[in-house]
């Protein structure tokens, strides 16, 4: 367990810490500035209990009631994913719970950055589409007028244009 990347711990129905890896002990002692957390300690009688957020205390009671959970909790600008499963005895009675926790702060920050970049790209694409639509309209209108007047010029003054003039005007139309 000590080589696991996640914090792992188990408690019984009375909140006695049955097992805990060093990742759990170290992170709890660091995060909540407590010492003396070890297996056999009753969490409710340890100074840690008063420092735990209500949401985490609720998770303990939820799992000990027999409900498996997967939950995220934020502690001091860190985001943790907590997975907990009840431990049932041979008769089906809940005897305790096992928890696993991992820090997903970097993952959440990366997700926010990706969402921000996606929104920026969508806004840029929309601005580009608007610009191209406007430019297309702004160019088409005068070009249509030029082509239309050139066609009129060719059809009405055909005989009055010399070959060079006729060639230039016909290039505008084609």
SESE-735736 format. One line per 10 residues: number of its first residue (from 1); their letters; for each residue x, y, z of N, C-alpha, C. Coordinates in Angstrom, 3 decimals. Layout:
NUM	A	X,Y,Z,X,Y,Z,X,Y,Z | ...
REM end
This chain:
1	XXXXXXXXXX	0.815,-1.204,0.000,0.000,0.000,0.000,0.854,1.261,0.000 | 2.016,1.192,0.628,2.844,2.389,0.708,3.401,2.814,-0.643 | 3.423,1.930,-1.608,3.901,2.275,-2.943,2.784,2.787,-3.850 | 1.553,2.782,-3.359,0.424,3.257,-4.169,0.501,4.764,-4.343 | 0.073,5.226,-5.489,0.059,6.663,-5.767,-1.074,7.359,-5.008 | -2.111,6.627,-4.695,-3.269,7.183,-3.993,-3.134,6.995,-2.487 | -3.830,7.857,-1.754,-3.948,7.670,-0.314,-5.017,6.611,-0.082 | -4.725,5.609,0.744,-5.663,4.502,0.985,-5.767,4.292,2.490 | -7.027,4.147,2.964,-7.231,3.896,4.388,-8.556,3.183,4.605 | -8.648,2.512,5.743,-9.867,1.792,6.120,-10.227,2.132,7.555
11	XXXXXXXXXX	-11.533,2.174,7.799,-12.023,2.416,9.161,-13.086,1.373,9.489 | -13.333,1.191,10.776,-14.448,0.324,11.172,-15.651,1.212,11.501 | -16.736,0.608,11.928,-17.968,1.352,12.221,-17.806,2.372,13.344 | -16.804,2.180,14.177,-16.576,3.111,15.282,-15.549,4.189,14.919 | -15.162,4.255,13.652,-14.216,5.248,13.138,-12.782,5.000,13.604 | -12.479,3.755,13.964,-11.097,3.392,14.271,-10.357,3.186,12.960 | -9.168,3.743,12.852,-8.361,3.609,11.648,-7.741,2.214,11.636 | -8.240,1.359,10.745,-7.784,-0.030,10.684,-6.483,-0.168,9.901 | -6.365,0.582,8.817,-5.185,0.510,7.956,-5.051,1.841,7.238 | -3.813,2.208,6.955,-3.575,3.451,6.219,-2.182,3.398,5.626
21	XXXXXXXXXX	-2.055,3.831,4.383,-0.715,3.885,3.801,-0.054,5.212,4.155 | 1.238,5.300,3.891,1.997,6.494,4.268,1.538,7.724,3.493 | 1.016,7.522,2.294,0.498,8.646,1.500,-0.677,9.298,2.232 | -1.562,8.487,2.811,-2.711,9.015,3.558,-2.240,9.738,4.821 | -1.406,9.075,5.608,-0.933,9.657,6.868,-0.211,10.978,6.585 | 0.695,10.944,5.623,1.469,12.149,5.299,0.606,13.290,4.788 | -0.315,12.985,3.902,-1.139,14.066,3.338,-2.091,14.642,4.377 | -2.666,13.807,5.239,-3.573,14.298,6.280,-2.807,15.163,7.280 | -1.646,14.676,7.718,-0.867,15.445,8.690,-0.419,16.783,8.104 | -0.054,16.786,6.820,0.382,18.023,6.165,-0.811,18.957,5.922
31	XXXXXXXXXX	-1.878,18.420,5.360,-3.043,19.232,4.976,-3.728,19.872,6.186 | -3.780,19.141,7.293,-4.522,19.625,8.467,-3.627,19.966,9.662 | -2.323,19.917,9.467,-1.356,20.276,10.512,-1.617,19.526,11.829 | -1.684,18.195,11.716,-1.858,17.349,12.909,-0.755,16.301,12.916 | -0.567,15.673,14.060,0.407,14.578,14.182,-0.243,13.446,14.962 | 0.440,12.328,14.984,-0.018,11.187,15.782,-1.102,10.348,15.120 | -1.310,10.536,13.839,-2.311,9.728,13.141,-1.663,8.403,12.743 | -2.229,7.295,13.218,-1.691,5.967,12.903,-2.810,4.942,13.062 | -2.562,3.741,12.596,-3.575,2.706,12.721,-3.894,2.478,14.193 | -5.161,2.193,14.443,-5.630,1.982,15.801,-6.228,3.231,16.429
41	XXXXXXXXXX	-5.924,4.401,15.874,-6.445,5.655,16.413,-7.913,5.803,16.012 | -8.714,6.311,16.933,-10.110,6.612,16.631,-10.158,8.022,16.048 | -10.627,8.119,14.799,-10.633,9.406,14.103,-11.480,10.455,14.813 | -12.578,10.018,15.412,-13.459,10.977,16.091,-12.832,11.518,17.375 | -11.868,10.794,17.935,-11.229,11.241,19.172,-9.867,11.894,18.913 | -9.487,11.958,17.652,-8.206,12.564,17.270,-8.473,14.024,16.879 | -7.508,14.928,17.057,-7.695,16.340,16.673,-8.080,16.538,15.206 | -7.796,15.558,14.361,-8.150,15.679,12.947,-9.658,15.838,12.745 | -10.446,15.188,13.604,-11.904,15.156,13.397,-12.495,16.570,13.370 | -12.030,17.435,14.238,-12.551,18.807,14.297,-12.131,19.630,13.073
51	XXXXXXXXXX	-11.053,19.220,12.423,-10.541,19.967,11.263,-11.116,19.482,9.934 | -11.724,18.285,9.939,-12.273,17.759,8.687,-13.496,18.556,8.262 | -13.624,18.832,6.955,-14.812,19.529,6.465,-16.064,18.662,6.654 | -17.194,19.316,6.812,-18.461,18.610,7.009,-18.749,17.652,5.847 | -18.377,18.056,4.638,-18.624,17.194,3.467,-17.888,15.859,3.589 | -16.664,15.908,4.114,-15.890,14.678,4.277,-16.458,13.809,5.397 | -16.887,14.440,6.468,-17.516,13.697,7.567,-18.793,13.008,7.067 | -19.527,13.697,6.207,-20.756,13.120,5.645,-20.422,11.899,4.780 | -19.307,11.967,4.055,-18.889,10.825,3.246,-18.623,9.605,4.121 | -17.992,9.816,5.251,-17.730,8.707,6.170,-19.047,8.037,6.573
61	XXXXXXXXXX	-20.007,8.836,7.019,-21.277,8.253,7.476,-22.051,7.622,6.322 | -21.963,8.197,5.130,-22.660,7.632,3.965,-22.130,6.247,3.638 | -20.817,6.114,3.601,-20.209,4.817,3.269,-20.488,3.800,4.370 | -20.422,4.224,5.624,-20.687,3.295,6.734,-22.163,2.882,6.773 | -23.016,3.611,6.052,-24.422,3.198,5.956,-24.619,2.179,4.831 | -23.545,1.884,4.080,-23.616,0.853,3.048,-23.642,1.368,1.621 | -23.426,2.658,1.433,-23.487,3.252,0.091,-22.079,3.554,-0.413 | -21.759,3.044,-1.598,-20.476,3.319,-2.235,-20.504,4.741,-2.792 | -19.375,5.447,-2.702,-19.335,6.814,-3.213,-18.119,7.055,-4.088 | -18.276,7.985,-4.992,-17.186,8.548,-5.788,-17.468,10.039,-5.791
71	XXXXXXXXXX	-16.592,10.798,-5.176,-16.895,12.202,-4.920,-15.627,13.036,-5.038 | -15.796,14.302,-5.410,-14.679,15.239,-5.413,-14.867,16.214,-4.262 | -13.758,16.578,-3.655,-13.805,17.537,-2.557,-12.627,18.485,-2.704 | -12.857,19.749,-2.388,-11.790,20.738,-2.464,-11.324,21.079,-1.058 | -10.007,20.977,-0.870,-9.377,21.306,0.402,-8.196,22.228,0.134 | -8.265,23.439,0.648,-7.153,24.384,0.522,-6.626,24.490,-0.911 | -7.494,24.782,-1.835,-7.163,24.974,-3.253,-6.657,23.704,-3.942 | -6.834,22.574,-3.326,-6.497,21.284,-3.923,-7.799,20.515,-4.140 | -7.885,19.798,-5.245,-9.081,19.012,-5.532,-8.708,17.532,-5.415 | -9.507,16.803,-4.638,-9.260,15.381,-4.423,-10.474,14.585,-4.878
81	XXXXXXXXXX	-10.197,13.465,-5.509,-11.251,12.528,-5.872,-11.206,11.418,-4.827 | -12.354,11.149,-4.217,-12.417,10.133,-3.169,-13.380,9.035,-3.602 | -12.883,7.830,-3.546,-13.694,6.636,-3.831,-13.745,5.856,-2.530 | -14.949,5.473,-2.121,-15.088,4.728,-0.873,-16.106,3.617,-1.053 | -15.791,2.474,-0.468,-16.700,1.319,-0.536,-16.901,0.749,0.860 | -18.128,0.365,1.139,-18.378,-0.261,2.440,-17.762,-1.657,2.491 | -17.391,-2.081,3.682,-16.883,-3.440,3.892,-17.991,-4.210,4.611 | -18.471,-5.263,3.946,-19.544,-6.061,4.531,-18.984,-7.378,5.058 | -19.521,-7.816,6.198,-19.136,-9.100,6.773,-19.867,-10.234,6.080 | -19.631,-11.480,6.512,-20.260,-12.636,5.879,-21.792,-12.605,5.976
91	XXXXXXXXXX	-22.318,-11.942,6.988,-23.768,-11.867,7.141,-24.366,-10.669,6.393 | -23.509,-9.898,5.679,-23.978,-8.745,4.927,-23.983,-7.452,5.720 | -23.712,-7.543,7.014,-23.692,-6.355,7.866,-22.438,-5.534,7.568 | -22.598,-4.201,7.466,-21.469,-3.314,7.206,-20.574,-3.260,8.445 | -19.287,-3.559,8.214,-18.324,-3.595,9.312,-17.362,-2.413,9.282 | -17.322,-1.707,8.173,-16.399,-0.586,8.022,-16.396,-0.103,6.584 | -15.334,0.594,6.212,-15.233,1.133,4.856,-13.774,1.297,4.475 | -13.522,1.219,3.185,-12.193,1.464,2.648,-12.280,2.663,1.712 | -11.293,3.544,1.837,-11.262,4.782,1.066,-10.001,4.850,0.219 | -10.125,5.500,-0.892,-8.978,5.810,-1.735,-9.129,7.252,-2.194
101	XXXXXXXXXX	-8.035,7.989,-2.186,-8.093,9.405,-2.555,-6.886,9.747,-3.397 | -7.112,10.584,-4.400,-5.983,11.064,-5.199,-6.191,12.528,-5.538 | -5.100,13.230,-5.637,-5.116,14.653,-5.937,-5.313,14.825,-7.441 | -6.399,15.486,-7.818,-6.692,15.704,-9.243,-6.683,17.194,-9.592 | -5.978,17.983,-8.794,-5.923,19.425,-9.024,-5.370,19.741,-10.410 | -4.265,19.129,-10.782,-3.651,19.395,-12.087,-4.601,19.004,-13.216 | -5.304,17.901,-13.037,-6.259,17.445,-14.053,-7.379,18.468,-14.233 | -7.920,18.988,-13.142,-9.000,19.978,-13.214,-8.514,21.278,-13.847 | -7.277,21.700,-13.505,-6.721,22.917,-14.104,-6.539,22.735,-15.605 | -6.060,21.562,-16.009,-5.880,21.283,-17.438,-7.224,21.283,-18.159
111	XXXXXXXXXX	-8.243,20.702,-17.535,-9.580,20.696,-18.143,-10.107,22.121,-18.318 | -9.900,22.969,-17.303,-10.341,24.369,-17.413,-9.595,25.084,-18.528 | -8.298,24.813,-18.650,-7.502,25.443,-19.708,-7.981,24.996,-21.080 | -8.296,23.726,-21.217,-8.790,23.203,-22.495,-10.136,23.826,-22.838 | -11.010,23.936,-21.859,-12.322,24.550,-22.098,-12.145,26.014,-22.498 | -11.245,26.730,-21.809,-10.979,28.126,-22.152,-10.431,28.263,-23.564 | -9.504,27.386,-23.929,-8.931,27.423,-25.279,-9.990,27.095,-26.329 | -10.856,26.157,-26.017,-11.932,25.785,-26.950,-12.878,26.966,-27.169 | -13.253,27.640,-26.078,-14.137,28.799,-26.200,-13.476,29.914,-27.008 | -12.179,30.140,-26.757,-11.453,31.171,-27.515,-11.395,30.814,-28.997
121	XXXXXXXXXX	-11.172,29.545,-29.301,-11.120,29.107,-30.701,-12.485,29.258,-31.369 | -13.546,28.933,-30.640,-14.897,29.090,-31.196,-15.210,30.555,-31.455 | -14.821,31.438,-30.530,-15.038,32.873,-30.728,-14.252,33.385,-31.928 | -13.001,32.928,-32.067,-12.179,33.345,-33.200,-12.780,32.853,-34.514 | -13.273,31.641,-34.517,-13.888,31.088,-35.721,-15.147,31.867,-36.104 | -15.930,32.229,-35.101,-17.138,33.015,-35.355,-16.781,34.398,-35.885 | -15.770,35.026,-35.309,-15.326,36.343,-35.781,-14.826,36.255,-37.218 | -14.089,35.197,-37.522,-13.592,34.992,-38.880,-14.742,34.822,-39.861 | -15.741,34.026,-39.470,-16.898,33.808,-40.343,-17.643,35.118,-40.596 | -17.815,35.923,-39.524,-18.488,37.223,-39.692,-17.685,38.140,-40.612
131	XXXXXXXXXX	-16.385,38.163,-40.404,-15.526,39.008,-41.227,-15.614,38.596,-42.696 | -15.497,37.299,-42.946,-15.552,36.828,-44.338,-16.908,37.089,-44.969 | -17.957,36.941,-44.193,-19.293,37.214,-44.716,-19.429,38.689,-45.083 | -18.975,39.559,-44.189,-19.046,40.998,-44.472,-18.172,41.376,-45.656 | -16.958,40.858,-45.680,-16.046,41.191,-46.785,-16.582,40.676,-48.108 | -17.150,39.497,-48.078,-17.725,38.939,-49.297,-18.821,39.855,-49.823 | -19.677,40.308,-48.933,-20.763,41.205,-49.327,-20.200,42.542,-49.820 | -19.212,43.083,-49.081,-18.631,44.381,-49.438,-17.900,44.333,-50.775 | -17.331,43.195,-51.113,-16.641,43.063,-52.399,-17.596,42.746,-53.548 | -18.561,41.885,-53.271,-19.491,41.456,-54.319,-20.315,42.614,-54.867
141	XXXXXXXXXX	-20.795,43.477,-54.003,-21.681,44.557,-54.437,-21.003,45.485,-55.446 | -19.833,46.028,-55.149,-19.211,46.902,-56.161,-18.739,46.133,-57.396 | -18.279,44.890,-57.209,-17.847,44.110,-58.376,-19.010,43.815,-59.308 | -20.148,43.511,-58.741,-21.333,43.280,-59.584,-21.695,44.539,-60.359 | -21.565,45.680,-59.714,-21.860,46.939,-60.400,-20.865,47.176,-61.534 | -19.586,46.934,-61.262,-18.551,47.129,-62.296,-18.804,46.201,-63.476 | -19.080,44.937,-63.185,-19.333,43.965,-64.269,-20.588,44.347,-65.043 | -21.627,44.727,-64.291,-22.878,45.121,-64.961,-22.688,46.325,-65.870 | -21.989,47.360,-65.403,-21.755,48.546,-66.234,-20.840,48.217,-67.403 | -19.893,47.324,-67.184,-19.009,46.922,-68.290,-19.791,46.205,-69.372
151	XXXXXXXXXX	-20.720,45.333,-68.970,-21.559,44.633,-69.956,-22.433,45.630,-70.718 | -22.973,46.606,-70.013,-23.762,47.656,-70.672,-22.902,48.430,-71.665 | -21.686,48.763,-71.235,-20.775,49.495,-72.099,-20.480,48.708,-73.370 | -20.220,47.422,-73.235,-19.918,46.582,-74.391,-21.117,46.460,-75.323 | -22.298,46.322,-74.744,-23.471,46.102,-75.596,-23.962,47.384,-76.264 | -23.728,48.534,-75.679,-24.290,49.763,-76.223,-23.309,50.562,-77.064 | -22.041,50.440,-76.849,-21.078,51.266,-77.588,-20.066,50.399,-78.317 | -20.502,49.252,-78.768,-19.602,48.296,-79.403,-18.824,48.923,-80.553 | -19.488,49.605,-81.346,-18.824,50.177,-82.522,-17.975,51.378,-82.183 | -18.172,52.008,-81.067,-17.460,53.225,-80.723,-16.143,52.946,-79.998
161	XXXXXXXXXX	-15.902,51.703,-79.571,-14.661,51.362,-78.873,-13.636,50.849,-79.867 | -12.389,51.271,-79.695,-11.346,50.698,-80.554,-11.000,49.304,-80.024 | -10.185,48.562,-80.669,-9.873,47.178,-80.315,-9.239,47.095,-78.928 | -8.361,48.026,-78.620,-7.683,48.015,-77.323,-8.690,48.271,-76.194 | -9.575,49.249,-76.380,-10.592,49.559,-75.371,-11.552,48.385,-75.195 | -11.973,47.828,-76.321,-12.900,46.701,-76.275,-12.260,45.530,-75.521 | -10.978,45.257,-75.782,-10.277,44.167,-75.119,-10.228,44.386,-73.599 | -9.954,45.616,-73.188,-9.877,45.908,-71.745,-11.224,45.758,-71.057 | -12.273,46.267,-71.674,-13.596,46.182,-71.061,-14.079,44.729,-71.047 | -13.819,43.979,-72.099,-14.266,42.586,-72.134,-13.539,41.732,-71.101
171	XXXX	-12.318,42.105,-70.725,-11.593,41.382,-69.670,-12.273,41.601,-68.309 | -12.845,42.746,-68.072,-13.552,43.000,-66.818,-14.758,42.089,-66.731 | -15.459,41.893,-67.834,-16.680,41.089,-67.840,-16.385,39.592,-67.699 | -15.293,39.135,-68.296,-15.027,37.697,-68.279,-14.352,37.223,-67.057
REM end
